[in-house]
Amino acid sequence: MLAACMLAGTAGCGKKQEKNALEITNVSYDPTRELYASYNELFKEYYEEKTGQQVTINQSHGGSGSQARSVVEGNDADVVTLALAHDITLIEEAGLIEPGWLSEFDRNSSPYTSTIVFLVRKGNEKQIRDWEDLTKEGVGVITPDPKSSGGACWNFLAAWHYADRLYGGDEAQMRQFVHDLYQNVLVMDSGARGATTTFVENGQGDVLIAWENEALLTVKEYPDDYEIVTPSVSILAEPSVAIVDENVEKNGTAELAKDYLEYLYSEEAQKLIGENFYRPSDQKVLEQFGDVFDLSVNLCSIDDFGGWDQAYADFFTDDAIFDQIME
């Protein structure tokens, strides 16, 4: 249970000691480290001003699927902020989250969105412009594993949607296209941040299929070394948030946990979200970041796949399409 948390070097894993109503744990996915480091400070200031009380926020990060499983296995999360709705559904099915969580907060409980882009080395030597270029011989691709990473699931579905458009729904050709793409994958890390490390710090591959926020953060840190390629088709990625009902009832943190997630929708938090390269769900705030995000990109959505429960069953459960392609 604790392995993923310990490997990620995070706090808040396992049973808390002497927990009180002013301490909560947010179990999140890999690339949100910087976002929640900033947001937690903003929220603590807001909460102390509102109530006169200080709050401690423990933070845990890892691959989204692995994080969901850690909560099911006992990680004492008060809230989860994961990469996709299906991961939270797994916690619901374990009896820890009450049904209806998707409508508990605005915009399907997604206070921010993102999309999938390509990160390439400066100069783009392999001339990677679109998904089809990732299937070419000699192109080394880095993307995480959909079995443990929510971002990897979004990556796969974006590629599948492109193939669907390219081949007019011919599933045999679509499968071959995605097979050829994954034949070029050099490393499948367990999470998106690990994949970024493989590409950026370890120097492997020609292209990283990345969360937009991860790519923008990398270019900010290494402006002379990397550039972003936006493919012709991508996907609207909607990370989800939820209160872990059983845990907050046990811990006496229900009100605090609700405040914590609701404040993500405040104008102050939405601006902070944009500054951390996530797309604010507030359209007016999003438009203020028109110089940061490509707001004209052609995006499909999870609804095009029948929703996350259907998509996960079709593509990512054992022996589904992803496993068949990898065979």
N, C-alpha and C positions, 0 to 999 in steps of 0.2 A: 504493500500500500504506500509506504513512504519513499520508495525508491525514486519515483519520478520527481518528487519534491526535493529530495536530498541532492539528486543529480543537478537539478536546476538551481540549487543554492538558494532556496526560497524559505520564507518564514510561514508559519501558520499551519503546518502540516500536522495531522493527527489530533489527538485530544488536547484541548487547551487546559492549562492549569489555572485554577482560581479565576475562571472567566467571570466577568461582570458585564453589566448592561452597556458599558462604555468601551467594549472591545469587540471588534468584529474581524472576520477573515473573508477576504475576497479571493476566490480561486478563479484564476483567469488563464488565458492561453498565452503562447510564447511572445508574440510581438508587442503586447500591451505593456511591457515593463515600464517604458518611459512615460506612457500616457498616465498610468495609475500612480507612478511616483509623483507626478505633478498634480493629478486630480486629488489624491489623498490629502495633500497639503492644503489645497483649495477647500476641500470639504471640511477638514478639521477647523479651519478658520471660520467657515460659514456656520458650522454646528456650535462652536463655542460662542459665537456672537448671538446665535439664536437661543441657545439654552443656558449659556454660562458654564457649560461642562466641556471637558476635554475628552477626546476619544482616541483610542489606539486602533490602528488599522493594520492588520497583518496581510501580507500579500504573497500569493503562490502562483508560479507560472510553470508551464510545460506545454507539451502537445495537447490540443484541446480534447481529443478523445481520451488520452491518458488521464487528463485532469478530471474528466467526468467520471471515469472509472475509479479514481482515487476517492472521490466524494461518496460514491456508492459503497466503497470498501471501508469508509470510516473517516476520511478527511473532514474535519469539523468546520466546513464552510458555512458561513451565514448567507453569503451571496455567491453566485457564480456569474462570470462574465465571459462566456465562451464563444468560439468561432462560428458556431452554427446551431440552429435550433435543435437538431437531432441529438446533439450531445446532452442538452438539457432534458430532452425527452427521455433519455436513458436514466437520468436521475429521477424523473417523475415516475417511470415504470418501476423503479426500486422502492417507491412509496415515500420518498423524501420531499418531493415537491407536489403540491396539489394541482389537479387538472385546472386548466384555464389560465396558467401562468403567462401564456403568450399574449393575452389581452390585458394583463395586469398593469402594464406600462404602455405609454404611447408608441405608435408606429411599430406594432408587433413586437414590443419590448426590445427594439433595436435603437438605442440612442445615437448610434453612429453607423455608417456603412463604409465599405471600401470596394475595391475591385482588384482585378488581377492584371499585372503588367509584366513586361520582361525587363530585367536588369542585365545590361551587357557592359563589357569593358570599353573604355573610351576608344572611339574610332570604329567600333563595331566591325571588326575585321571579317567576320563571317557574314556580314550584311543581313542580319536577322531583322526582318520587318513584320512578319506575321507568323501565325501558328504553323503554316506549311513549311516554313524554313526550319522549324525544330525537328522535322522528320528527315532532313537531308543528311547524307552520309558525311561523317566527320564533324558533326555539330555535337558538342558535349553539353547535355542538359542537366541542371540541378533542380530538383523538386522534392519536397518531403513525401512521406508515405501516407496515403489516405487512411490506412488502418489505425494511425495514431494521431494524425494531424488534420484539423479542420480546414486549414488553408489549403492543404493538398487536395481535399475533396472539391473545394471551389476551383482549384487549378484544373482538375480532371474534367469537371463539368463544363468549364469554359472551352476546353479543347474539344470536347464532344459536341458542344453546340456549334462550334466552327465547322467541324466535320459534317454535321447534319446539314448546314447551309451549303457547304461545298458540294456534297454528293446528293442533295435533294432527298434526304431521308433513307438512302440505301444503307441499311445497317451493316451489311457485309463490308462495304467500302469504309464505313465509319469506323468499324472495329479495326480494320487494317491500318487506317490512318493513325488511330490512337496507339495501336501496337507499335507502329514504326516510330512514333514519338517516344514512347517509353523504352524502346530498344536503345535509344540514344541517352537515356538517363544514366549518369555515372554513379551518383550517390543518392539514396533516398533516406534522408535523416528522419528522425521521429517527430520533429517539429519544424515550424517555419524559421525560427531563429537559428536553429542548428543548420538548416540549409543555407541561410545567409552567411553564417560563419564558414561553412564549407566553400562557398563561392568567393567570399570577400577575403577572409583571413587565410584560408588554406589554398586559394588560387586555383581551385578545380573548376572545370567547365568553361563553356563559352557564353552560357546564358542561364540566368536564374529565373524560374517562373515564380513571381513574388507577389505578396500583398503590395498594393500601391504604397501603403504607409512605410513598409520596410524598404522599398526601393527609394522613396523620397528621402528617408532618413539616411540611407547609405550615400546618396548623391550629395546630401548636405554635408556629411562628414568627409567624403572623398570626392570633391567636385572635379578634380583633374583625372580621376581614375575610372569613373563609371558614368553611364548615361541610361536613360529610360526609353524603352520602345513601347508605345501603346499599340496593341494589336487592333485589327479592324473590328473584331468582335471580342467582347469580354463578358463578365457577369457581375451583376449587382450582389455583392457579398454583404450579408446582413448578420453581423455578430449579435448574439442574443444575451439578455441579462435576466436573472430570476433570483428570487428569495428562496433559500432552502428551508421550507416551512418547518420540517421536523426539527432541524437544528436550532432555528431561532426560537421556537417554542421552548425547547430544552434550555437554551442559553439565555432566554429573556431578552432577546435582541431584536424582536420583530419590528418595533417602531424605528429603531436606529437603522436597521437594514433597509427598510422602506425609504427612509429619508436619503440614505446613501445612493440608492439607485434613482430615485426621483430627481435628485439634484443634478444628475447627469444631463437632464433636459433643460436646465437653466441656461440663460443666455451666457453667463460667465463660463460655465462648464463647456457649452457648445463651442465657444471661441477657443477655449483651451484644447478641445478635441481637434479643431481645425489646425491649430498651431502644432499639434503632434501628428499631423498628416493623415488623420482620419477624416472622413467626410461627415460633417455635422448633419444630423437628421432634420434640423431646423433649416428650411429652405432659404430663409432670409440670411441666416448666418453662413450657410454654404456658399451663397452667391458672393459673399465678401472674400471668399478664397478662390475666386475664379482664375486668379493668376497662379494658383498652386495646382489645382486639379483640372484635368481635361473634362469639362462638363458636357462635351458633345460626343463622348465615346458611345458606341453602340453597345448597349448592355442587355443581355437576356437576364432572366431572374429565375429563382428556384421554382416559381409557379410554372415555368415552361417545362419543368420536369415532374409536375404533379405534386409539388410540395416536398419537404425534406423527408418525411416518412417514406413516401414512395420512391424518391430518388435514392435514399440509402438502401432500401430493399433491392432496387434494380441494379445498383452499381457497386455497393461497398460491403454488403454482408458476405459471409463466406460463400464461395463458389458463385458469386454474382459476376457481373460483367468485368469488373476490374481484375478479379482473380482469374477469370477465363482468359483475358488478354495477357496477363502476366505469365500464364502457363506457356 
